[in-house]
Amino acid sequence: MAPRRAGRRFAPGRLRLAALGLFLVLAWLGMAYRLVQVQVVQAAELRERGLDQRLVERELAPDRGRIYDRNGDLLAMTVEAETIYAVPDLVTEPLYIAQQVGGMLGVDQEKLLAALESDSDFVYIKRQVDHETAEKVRQLGLDGVFFESEMTRSYPADAVAAHVVGFVDIDGNGLEGLELYYDELLRGTPGRQIFEKSLSGTPIPQGRREEIPAVPGADLVTTIDLPLQYATQDACVAALERTGAKGCWAVVLEAETGNVLAMAGAPVFDPVKRTTTDGSPFSNAVVREPYEPGSIQKTVTVAAAIEEGIVDVGTVFGAVADRIELHPGACESDTDDIYGCYQDFDEHETRDMTVRDIFTVSSNVGIIRIAQKMPPELLKSYIERFGLTAPTGIDYTGESGGLLNMPAGCSTCPLSAAIGYSLAVSPLQMAAAYGAIANDGVWIQPRLVSSIIDVDGNETENEPETREVVSPETARTMRELLAGVVESGTGGNASVPGYRVGGKTGTADKLDENGNYTDVTRASFVGLAPIDDPRLVVAVMVDEPAWEYRTGGQAAAPVFAEIMQQALHRLGVTPDGLEE
């Protein structure tokens, strides 16, 4: 029997060696596959992904539109500044930067140091730094500190036109005035920039770069006459010094067009720092702050009565006293009841008075007698027609619409409104109402911007609305009555040498927080000139003048005279009686 052959066996060492070889072969094949995938199949994708990680996309801010006065002088423009920032990972001297640079730029050094020592990728040190200051920082040669151009808003007229033009925030968004109202047009359309960055975050000069240019904003041509704006503001500042008042506001309208040639107030404010000289709000009271106007409202009352044929200037009212009691006992109270007891400012003997007399001396009692001849709804309709119960529609945000308190069942409210109480109006509303008297009975919507110029140079006119409120005959009659107020009545301080002017004084007590009338007043004057062919309307309101200046004739009329004289000279209006 043949012997059986033993089975073939692998030694343990050989088996392990074979397994290792197989693993290495498979690993090599895997690596080869991966290399092929990375270098061939995914190469383009990975290159693109790496590039994307190095690419930075940022918005390009457009040049904000310019704002001009009517003469082409700049009121607002965009200029280059520099933003200084840091990359904390690259900063080697955080304490030095915080102390030295922080001190130079006026930033909080402790906060800056904390930011520089933080894990942030990017830290603003200060934005919108002027070139001279930025250059001083640049000369320090600090690691991790970088510079970038940025646009900032500049106001060449400084505080002079601040209440009109307004201001923007640090990112160029309109916050007040024309900057806010026309923000969408002024801001333009942002562009886009894509660039390849280095590890430090700075652009690689030869790297990829794409750019879609920004489209600049539109320019505004305003109706403001800058020299007259200066004169108007100076007159208000001087009024505060003279009268000790809390505030002064004035507006100059061109009668035929509704153009606002000047709109100013005091205290003034800095449009860049956005602070007022006394810490008060910088809101434009000419447009936004309604107040009981007092006797300047009498012009509307008398115009309504004349237009309706209820009276004429020669109509006589018998036995006009210096006070009138509308219900028994109203005048017997320790405090006068403004809704039942009305008194003239000056005591006088009871006498017969014509409409002209009543208007010239601004008799409250006489005006009430005239108003008693009119149905309340008729008076209300004329107050509305003269634009005292609705916004004028001027191109300015936040305009007041006025208030009229004539509820049904209040028999005295219409009479109170007739003399300038029971309603509240803005100086602009009242200026526009007098503009209708100046413009032969046609009310014209005030405007601050005459035209808009787009990026292609196309100019669009800003057309105002108009409406007839009284006849030309009534308007001319009222102008003569207004002239009489200046020539022989309460408005003597409003006279302008060389010109015949007309206007009306107004004095209204202010209410306290409890709704009670006080001895503190708002003093007003609204007038027009030259009386035979009015070119201009000027409205002035002086808030809380000292006691000795508490009336419109004392506080506001002199301001009117100063502004009107400057305005007439500025427009080249020939003095009365002189040939052109």
C-alpha positions as CSV (number, residue, x, y, z in Angstrom):
1,M,0.0,0.0,0.0
2,A,1.5,3.2,-1.1
3,P,2.0,5.8,1.5
4,R,-0.4,8.9,1.5
5,R,1.1,12.3,0.5
6,A,0.9,14.9,3.2
7,G,-1.2,18.1,2.3
8,R,0.6,21.3,1.3
9,R,0.7,23.9,4.0
10,F,1.9,27.6,4.2
11,A,4.1,28.5,7.0
12,P,2.5,31.2,9.3
13,G,5.1,33.8,8.3
14,R,4.4,33.4,4.6
15,L,0.7,33.9,5.2
16,R,1.1,37.1,7.1
17,L,3.5,38.4,4.4
18,A,0.9,37.6,1.7
19,A,-1.9,39.4,3.6
20,L,0.4,42.5,4.0
21,G,1.2,42.5,0.3
22,L,-2.4,42.3,-0.6
23,F,-3.2,45.2,1.8
24,L,-0.5,47.3,0.2
25,V,-1.7,46.6,-3.2
26,L,-5.2,47.6,-2.3
27,A,-4.0,50.7,-0.5
28,W,-2.0,51.7,-3.5
29,L,-4.9,51.2,-5.8
30,G,-7.0,53.4,-3.4
31,M,-4.5,56.1,-3.4
32,A,-4.1,56.0,-7.1
33,Y,-7.8,56.2,-7.5
34,R,-8.0,59.2,-5.1
35,L,-5.2,60.9,-6.9
36,V,-6.9,60.4,-10.2
37,Q,-10.1,61.8,-8.6
38,V,-8.4,64.8,-7.1
39,Q,-6.0,65.6,-9.9
40,V,-8.2,64.8,-12.9
41,V,-11.9,64.4,-12.0
42,Q,-12.2,67.0,-9.1
43,A,-9.4,69.3,-10.0
44,A,-11.5,72.0,-11.5
45,E,-14.0,71.8,-8.6
46,L,-11.3,72.0,-6.0
47,R,-9.5,74.8,-7.7
48,E,-12.8,76.7,-7.8
49,R,-13.5,76.0,-4.1
50,G,-10.1,77.2,-3.0
51,L,-10.5,80.3,-5.1
52,D,-13.9,80.9,-3.5
53,Q,-12.3,80.8,-0.1
54,R,-9.9,83.5,-1.1
55,L,-12.5,85.7,-2.8
56,V,-14.1,88.6,-1.0
57,E,-17.3,90.2,-2.3
58,R,-18.3,93.6,-1.1
59,E,-20.8,96.2,-1.9
60,L,-19.7,99.4,-3.6
61,A,-21.5,102.4,-2.1
62,P,-22.7,104.9,-4.8
63,D,-21.8,108.5,-4.6
64,R,-24.8,110.2,-2.9
65,G,-26.4,112.9,-4.9
66,R,-25.4,116.5,-4.3
67,I,-27.8,119.2,-3.0
68,Y,-27.5,122.7,-4.4
69,D,-29.1,126.1,-3.6
70,R,-30.9,128.0,-6.4
71,N,-27.6,129.7,-7.4
72,G,-25.6,126.5,-7.8
73,D,-23.8,126.7,-4.5
74,L,-23.4,123.4,-2.7
75,L,-25.4,122.6,0.4
76,A,-24.4,118.9,0.6
77,M,-21.9,116.7,-1.1
78,T,-20.0,113.4,-0.7
79,V,-16.3,113.5,-0.2
80,E,-13.6,110.9,0.4
81,A,-12.4,109.9,3.9
82,E,-10.6,107.0,5.3
83,T,-11.6,104.1,7.5
84,I,-8.9,102.7,9.8
85,Y,-9.4,99.0,10.8
86,A,-7.3,96.2,12.4
87,V,-6.9,92.4,11.9
88,P,-6.3,91.3,15.6
89,D,-4.4,88.1,14.5
90,L,-1.8,90.4,12.8
91,V,-1.6,93.0,15.6
92,T,1.7,92.9,17.5
93,E,1.3,95.9,19.7
94,P,-2.3,96.1,20.9
95,L,-1.6,98.3,23.9
96,Y,0.4,100.8,21.9
97,I,-2.2,101.0,19.2
98,A,-5.0,101.4,21.8
99,Q,-3.1,104.2,23.5
100,Q,-1.5,106.0,20.6
101,V,-4.0,105.6,17.8
102,G,-7.0,105.7,20.2
103,G,-5.7,109.0,21.6
104,M,-5.1,110.5,18.1
105,L,-8.6,109.5,16.9
106,G,-10.5,110.2,20.1
107,V,-11.9,106.7,20.6
108,D,-12.3,104.8,23.8
109,Q,-8.9,103.3,24.5
110,E,-10.1,100.5,26.9
111,K,-12.8,99.3,24.4
112,L,-10.3,99.5,21.5
113,L,-7.7,97.4,23.5
114,A,-10.4,94.8,24.3
115,A,-11.3,94.6,20.6
116,L,-7.7,94.2,19.5
117,E,-7.1,91.4,22.0
118,S,-10.4,89.6,21.0
119,D,-10.9,86.7,18.6
120,S,-12.5,88.9,16.1
121,D,-11.4,88.7,12.5
122,F,-11.9,92.4,11.8
123,V,-12.1,95.5,14.1
124,Y,-13.1,99.0,13.1
125,I,-10.8,101.5,14.8
126,K,-12.6,104.5,13.4
127,R,-14.6,105.2,10.3
128,Q,-14.6,108.3,8.1
129,V,-11.3,109.9,9.3
130,D,-10.0,112.9,7.4
131,H,-6.9,112.3,5.2
132,E,-4.5,114.4,7.3
133,T,-5.3,112.4,10.5
134,A,-5.3,109.1,8.7
135,E,-1.8,109.9,7.3
136,K,-0.4,110.5,10.8
137,V,-1.6,107.0,11.8
138,R,-0.2,105.5,8.6
139,Q,3.2,106.9,9.4
140,L,3.4,104.9,12.5
141,G,3.7,101.7,10.4
142,L,1.7,99.5,12.8
143,D,1.4,95.7,12.1
144,G,-2.2,94.6,11.6
145,V,-3.6,98.2,11.0
146,F,-5.1,98.9,7.6
147,F,-6.7,101.7,5.7
148,E,-9.5,101.9,3.3
149,S,-11.2,104.7,1.4
150,E,-14.8,105.5,2.3
151,M,-17.2,108.2,1.4
152,T,-18.7,110.7,3.9
153,R,-21.2,113.5,3.7
154,S,-20.0,117.1,3.8
155,Y,-22.1,120.2,4.4
156,P,-20.3,123.3,3.0
157,A,-22.8,125.7,4.6
158,D,-22.4,124.0,8.0
159,A,-25.2,124.9,10.3
160,V,-26.7,127.6,8.1
161,A,-29.0,125.3,6.1
162,A,-29.0,122.4,8.5
163,H,-32.7,122.6,9.3
164,V,-33.5,122.4,5.6
165,V,-30.9,119.9,4.3
166,G,-30.8,117.7,7.4
167,F,-28.2,115.0,7.7
168,V,-27.3,111.3,7.2
169,D,-26.0,108.5,9.4
170,I,-22.5,107.1,9.1
171,D,-23.6,104.7,6.4
172,G,-25.1,107.5,4.3
173,N,-28.8,106.9,5.1
174,G,-30.9,110.0,5.3
175,L,-32.2,110.8,8.8
176,E,-33.5,114.4,8.6
177,G,-34.6,117.1,6.2
178,L,-34.2,116.8,2.5
179,E,-31.6,114.1,3.1
180,L,-34.5,112.0,4.5
181,Y,-37.3,113.1,2.2
182,Y,-35.3,112.4,-1.0
183,D,-33.2,109.6,0.4
184,E,-34.2,107.0,-2.2
185,L,-33.3,109.4,-5.1
186,L,-30.1,110.7,-3.5
187,R,-28.6,107.3,-2.4
188,G,-28.2,105.8,-5.9
189,T,-27.7,102.1,-6.7
190,P,-24.9,100.1,-5.0
191,G,-22.3,98.3,-7.1
192,R,-20.3,95.2,-6.4
193,Q,-16.7,94.3,-6.2
194,I,-15.1,90.9,-6.0
195,F,-11.4,90.5,-5.3
196,E,-8.9,87.8,-4.3
197,K,-7.4,88.3,-0.8
198,S,-4.2,87.4,0.9
199,L,-4.0,85.8,4.3
200,S,-3.9,89.3,5.8
201,G,-7.2,90.1,4.2
202,T,-5.8,92.7,1.7
203,P,-6.4,92.4,-2.0
204,I,-3.8,90.5,-4.2
205,P,-2.8,92.9,-6.9
206,Q,-2.6,90.2,-9.6
207,G,-5.5,88.2,-8.2
208,R,-8.9,87.8,-9.7
209,R,-11.0,91.0,-9.7
210,E,-14.5,91.8,-10.9
211,E,-16.4,95.0,-10.5
212,I,-19.9,96.3,-11.2
213,P,-19.8,100.0,-10.8
214,A,-22.2,101.8,-8.5
215,V,-24.7,104.3,-10.0
216,P,-24.6,107.7,-8.4
217,G,-27.7,109.2,-6.9
218,A,-29.6,112.1,-8.3
219,D,-28.8,115.7,-7.6
220,L,-31.3,118.2,-6.0
221,V,-31.6,121.8,-7.0
222,T,-33.3,123.6,-4.1
223,T,-35.2,126.8,-4.0
224,I,-33.0,128.0,-1.1
225,D,-31.0,131.2,-1.7
226,L,-27.9,130.7,0.4
227,P,-27.1,134.4,1.1
228,L,-30.7,135.0,2.2
229,Q,-30.6,131.8,4.3
230,Y,-27.5,133.2,6.1
231,A,-29.4,136.5,6.7
232,T,-32.5,134.8,7.9
233,Q,-30.6,132.6,10.4
234,D,-28.6,135.6,11.6
235,A,-31.8,137.6,12.2
236,C,-33.2,134.7,14.3
237,V,-30.0,134.3,16.3
238,A,-30.0,138.1,17.0
239,A,-33.6,137.9,18.1
240,L,-32.8,135.4,20.8
241,E,-30.1,137.7,22.1
242,R,-32.4,140.7,22.0
243,T,-35.5,139.2,23.4
244,G,-34.2,136.4,25.6
245,A,-36.5,134.0,23.8
246,K,-36.3,130.2,23.7
247,G,-36.4,130.0,20.0
248,C,-37.0,131.9,16.7
249,W,-38.2,130.5,13.4
250,A,-38.6,132.2,10.0
251,V,-39.5,131.3,6.5
252,V,-39.3,133.4,3.3
253,L,-41.6,132.5,0.4
254,E,-41.6,133.8,-3.2
255,A,-45.2,134.8,-3.7
256,E,-45.6,133.9,-7.3
257,T,-43.9,130.4,-7.2
258,G,-44.2,129.1,-3.7
259,N,-40.4,128.7,-3.6
260,V,-39.0,128.7,-0.1
261,L,-36.0,131.1,-0.4
262,A,-35.0,130.7,3.2
263,M,-36.1,128.6,6.1
264,A,-34.1,128.9,9.3
265,G,-34.3,128.8,13.0
266,A,-32.4,129.3,16.2
267,P,-30.9,127.6,18.2
268,V,-28.9,126.2,15.3
269,F,-27.3,122.7,15.1
270,D,-24.2,121.1,13.5
271,P,-25.3,118.7,10.8
272,V,-22.2,116.6,11.2
273,K,-22.1,116.2,14.9
274,R,-25.9,116.5,15.1
275,T,-25.9,118.6,18.2
276,T,-27.7,121.9,18.9
277,T,-26.2,124.9,20.6
278,D,-28.4,124.4,23.6
279,G,-29.0,120.6,23.6
280,S,-32.6,121.0,22.3
281,P,-34.1,118.8,19.5
282,F,-33.1,119.8,15.9
283,S,-36.5,119.3,14.5
284,N,-37.6,122.1,12.0
285,A,-40.4,124.0,13.8
286,V,-41.3,126.0,10.7
287,V,-42.8,122.8,9.3
288,R,-43.5,120.5,12.2
289,E,-44.5,122.6,15.3
290,P,-48.2,123.8,15.3
291,Y,-49.1,126.6,17.7
292,E,-52.0,128.8,18.4
293,P,-51.2,131.8,16.1
294,G,-53.2,134.5,17.8
295,S,-54.0,137.6,15.8
296,I,-52.3,136.7,12.5
297,Q,-55.3,134.4,12.0
298,K,-57.5,137.5,11.8
299,T,-56.5,138.1,8.2
300,V,-58.3,134.9,7.2
301,T,-61.4,135.8,9.2
302,V,-61.7,139.3,7.7
303,A,-60.9,138.0,4.2
304,A,-63.7,135.5,4.5
305,A,-66.2,138.1,5.6
306,I,-65.2,140.5,2.8
307,E,-65.2,137.7,0.1
308,E,-68.8,136.7,1.2
309,G,-70.0,140.3,1.1
310,I,-70.8,140.2,4.8
311,V,-68.7,143.4,5.4
312,D,-66.5,145.8,3.6
313,V,-63.6,147.9,5.0
314,G,-66.0,150.7,5.8
315,T,-68.6,148.7,7.6
316,V,-69.2,150.3,11.0
317,F,-69.7,148.4,14.2
318,G,-71.2,150.5,16.9
319,A,-70.1,150.6,20.6
320,V,-67.1,148.3,20.3
321,A,-65.9,147.8,23.9
322,D,-62.5,146.5,25.1
323,R,-64.0,143.2,26.2
324,I,-66.9,141.0,25.3
325,E,-68.8,138.5,27.4
326,L,-70.3,135.6,25.5
327,H,-72.2,134.0,28.3
328,P,-73.2,135.5,31.7
329,G,-70.4,135.6,34.3
330,A,-67.6,134.6,31.9
331,C,-65.6,137.7,32.7
332,E,-66.2,137.6,36.4
333,S,-63.8,134.7,37.0
334,D,-60.4,135.3,38.6
335,T,-58.9,133.8,35.4
336,D,-60.3,135.0,32.1
337,D,-62.3,132.3,30.3
338,I,-60.8,132.4,26.8
339,Y,-63.9,130.5,25.6
340,G,-66.4,133.0,27.0
341,C,-64.6,136.2,27.9
342,Y,-62.5,138.0,25.3
343,Q,-60.5,141.2,25.8
344,D,-58.5,143.5,23.7
345,F,-54.8,143.7,24.5
346,D,-55.0,147.4,25.4
347,E,-57.9,149.0,27.3
348,H,-59.9,151.6,25.4
349,E,-63.1,153.5,25.6
350,T,-66.2,152.0,23.9
351,R,-66.4,153.5,20.5
352,D,-67.7,153.0,17.0
353,M,-65.2,151.2,14.7
354,T,-65.0,150.4,11.0
355,V,-63.6,147.1,9.8
356,R,-60.5,148.9,8.9
357,D,-60.1,150.3,12.4
358,I,-60.7,146.9,14.0
359,F,-58.1,145.3,11.8
360,T,-55.5,148.0,12.2
361,V,-55.5,148.0,16.0
362,S,-56.1,144.2,16.1
363,S,-59.3,144.4,18.3
364,N,-60.3,141.0,19.5
365,V,-63.7,142.2,20.4
366,G,-64.2,143.8,16.9
367,I,-63.1,140.6,15.1
368,I,-65.5,138.6,17.2
369,R,-68.3,141.0,16.2
370,I,-67.4,140.4,12.6
371,A,-67.3,136.6,13.1
372,Q,-70.7,136.6,14.7
373,K,-72.1,137.7,11.4
374,M,-70.8,134.4,9.8
375,P,-72.2,130.9,10.1
376,P,-69.6,128.8,11.9
377,E,-69.4,126.4,9.0
378,L,-68.6,129.3,6.6
379,L,-65.6,130.4,8.8
380,K,-64.5,126.8,9.0
381,S,-64.6,126.4,5.3
382,Y,-62.3,129.5,4.8
383,I,-59.9,128.2,7.4
384,E,-59.7,125.0,5.4
385,R,-59.4,126.8,2.0
386,F,-56.5,128.8,3.2
387,G,-54.7,125.6,4.1
388,L,-54.7,125.8,7.9
389,T,-56.1,122.3,8.6
390,A,-54.0,120.2,6.3
391,P,-50.3,119.8,5.4
392,T,-49.1,122.1,2.7
393,G,-47.5,119.1,1.0
394,I,-44.1,120.6,1.0
395,D,-41.3,118.2,0.2
396,Y,-40.2,117.6,3.8
397,T,-41.0,114.7,6.2
398,G,-43.1,115.1,9.3
399,E,-45.1,118.1,8.3
400,S,-47.8,119.1,10.7
401,G,-51.3,119.2,9.4
402,G,-52.7,121.8,11.8
403,L,-55.5,121.4,14.3
404,L,-59.0,123.0,14.4
405,N,-61.2,122.7,17.5
406,M,-64.7,123.5,16.4
407,P,-66.8,120.6,17.7
408,A,-70.6,120.7,17.3
409,G,-72.3,122.3,20.2
410,C,-69.4,124.6,21.1
411,S,-70.8,128.1,20.4
412,T,-67.7,130.0,21.4
413,C,-65.1,127.8,19.6
414,P,-65.7,129.4,16.1
415,L,-65.3,132.9,17.7
416,S,-62.1,131.7,19.4
417,A,-60.8,130.4,16.1
418,A,-61.6,133.8,14.5
419,I,-59.0,135.5,16.7
420,G,-56.4,132.7,16.5
421,Y,-57.2,130.4,19.3
422,S,-59.0,127.0,19.1
423,L,-56.7,126.1,16.2
424,A,-53.0,125.4,15.8
425,V,-50.9,125.9,12.7
426,S,-47.3,125.8,11.6
427,P,-45.4,129.0,10.5
428,L,-45.2,127.5,7.0
429,Q,-49.0,127.0,6.8
430,M,-49.6,130.6,7.8
431,A,-46.9,131.8,5.4
432,A,-48.7,129.9,2.6
433,A,-52.0,131.4,3.6
434,Y,-50.6,134.9,3.4
435,G,-49.1,133.9,0.1
436,A,-52.6,133.6,-1.3
437,I,-53.2,137.2,-0.3
438,A,-50.0,138.2,-2.0
439,N,-50.8,136.2,-5.1
440,D,-54.2,137.7,-5.9
441,G,-56.1,135.1,-4.1
442,V,-54.3,132.0,-5.4
443,W,-52.8,129.6,-2.8
444,I,-49.5,128.0,-4.0
445,Q,-48.0,124.9,-2.5
446,P,-44.6,125.7,-0.9
447,R,-41.6,123.8,-2.2
448,L,-38.0,123.3,-1.3
449,V,-36.7,121.5,-4.4
450,S,-37.3,123.0,-7.8
451,S,-35.8,120.2,-9.9
452,I,-34.2,116.8,-9.8
453,I,-31.2,115.9,-12.0
454,D,-30.6,112.2,-12.7
455,V,-27.3,110.5,-13.4
456,D,-27.7,111.1,-17.1
457,G,-28.2,114.8,-16.7
458,N,-32.0,114.7,-17.3
459,E,-33.8,117.4,-15.2
460,T,-37.3,117.0,-13.9
461,E,-39.2,120.0,-12.6
462,N,-41.0,119.8,-9.3
463,E,-44.4,121.5,-10.0
464,P,-46.4,122.9,-7.1
465,E,-50.1,122.6,-6.7
466,T,-52.3,125.8,-6.8
467,R,-55.9,126.7,-5.9
468,E,-58.0,129.9,-5.7
469,V,-59.2,130.7,-2.2
470,V,-60.5,134.3,-2.6
471,S,-61.0,136.7,-5.5
472,P,-58.2,139.1,-6.7
473,E,-60.4,142.0,-5.5
474,T,-60.6,140.6,-1.9
475,A,-56.8,139.9,-2.0
476,R,-56.0,143.5,-3.0
477,T,-58.4,144.8,-0.3
478,M,-56.6,142.6,2.4
479,R,-53.2,143.9,1.2
480,E,-54.3,147.5,1.9
481,L,-55.6,146.5,5.3
482,L,-52.2,144.8,6.0
483,A,-50.4,147.9,4.9
484,G,-52.5,149.9,7.4
485,V,-51.4,147.7,10.3
486,V,-47.7,148.6,9.6
487,E,-48.3,152.2,8.7
488,S,-50.6,153.1,11.6
489,G,-51.3,150.1,13.7
490,T,-49.6,147.4,15.8
491,G,-47.0,146.5,13.2
492,G,-45.0,149.7,13.1
493,N,-41.7,147.8,13.9
494,A,-42.1,145.9,10.7
495,S,-41.6,148.9,8.4
496,V,-38.8,148.6,5.8
497,P,-37.2,151.9,4.6
498,G,-37.9,152.6,0.9
499,Y,-40.7,150.0,0.6
500,R,-44.4,149.9,1.4
501,V,-45.0,146.6,3.3
502,G,-48.0,145.0,5.0
503,G,-48.5,142.4,7.7
504,K,-50.1,141.3,10.9
505,T,-48.9,140.9,14.4
506,G,-49.9,137.9,16.5
507,T,-49.5,137.2,20.2
508,A,-50.7,133.9,21.8
509,D,-50.4,132.7,25.3
510,K,-48.9,129.2,25.7
511,L,-50.6,126.4,27.5
512,D,-49.0,124.6,30.4
513,E,-48.9,120.8,30.9
514,N,-52.4,121.0,32.5
515,G,-54.0,122.8,29.5
516,N,-54.1,126.2,31.3
517,Y,-53.0,129.4,29.6
518,T,-49.9,131.1,31.0
519,D,-48.2,134.5,30.7
520,V,-45.6,133.0,28.4
521,T,-46.3,133.8,24.8
522,R,-45.4,132.9,21.2
523,A,-45.1,136.2,19.3
524,S,-45.6,136.2,15.5
525,F,-45.5,138.5,12.5
526,V,-46.5,137.6,8.9
527,G,-46.2,140.1,6.1
528,L,-45.6,140.8,2.4
529,A,-43.9,143.3,0.2
530,P,-44.0,145.4,-1.9
531,I,-47.7,145.9,-1.1
532,D,-48.6,147.0,-4.6
533,D,-47.0,144.0,-6.3
534,P,-46.0,141.5,-3.7
535,R,-42.8,139.5,-4.4
536,L,-42.2,138.0,-1.0
537,V,-43.9,136.7,2.1
538,V,-42.0,136.4,5.4
539,A,-43.4,134.6,8.5
540,V,-41.6,134.9,11.9
541,M,-42.4,133.1,15.2
542,V,-40.5,133.9,18.4
543,D,-41.0,131.4,21.1
544,E,-41.2,132.5,24.8
545,P,-39.7,136.0,24.6
546,A,-39.0,137.9,27.8
547,W,-42.0,139.8,29.2
548,E,-41.1,143.1,27.8
549,Y,-40.9,141.6,24.3
550,R,-44.0,139.4,24.6
551,T,-46.0,140.7,21.7
552,G,-45.7,140.1,18.0
553,G,-45.1,143.8,17.4
554,Q,-42.2,143.8,19.9
555,A,-40.5,140.4,19.3
556,A,-41.3,139.3,15.8
557,A,-42.0,142.5,13.7
558,P,-38.3,143.7,13.9
559,V,-37.1,140.3,12.8
560,F,-39.5,140.4,9.9
561,A,-38.2,143.9,8.9
562,E,-34.6,142.7,8.9
563,I,-35.3,139.6,6.9
564,M,-37.6,141.4,4.4
565,Q,-35.1,144.2,3.8
566,Q,-32.4,141.7,3.0
567,A,-34.7,139.7,0.8
568,L,-35.9,142.7,-1.2
569,H,-32.3,143.8,-1.8
570,R,-31.2,140.3,-2.6
571,L,-33.9,140.0,-5.3
572,G,-33.2,143.4,-6.7
573,V,-36.6,144.8,-6.0
574,T,-36.7,148.5,-6.8
575,P,-37.8,150.7,-3.8
576,D,-41.2,152.3,-4.1
577,G,-41.2,155.6,-5.9
578,L,-38.0,155.0,-7.8
579,E,-37.8,154.3,-11.5
580,E,-36.2,151.1,-12.6
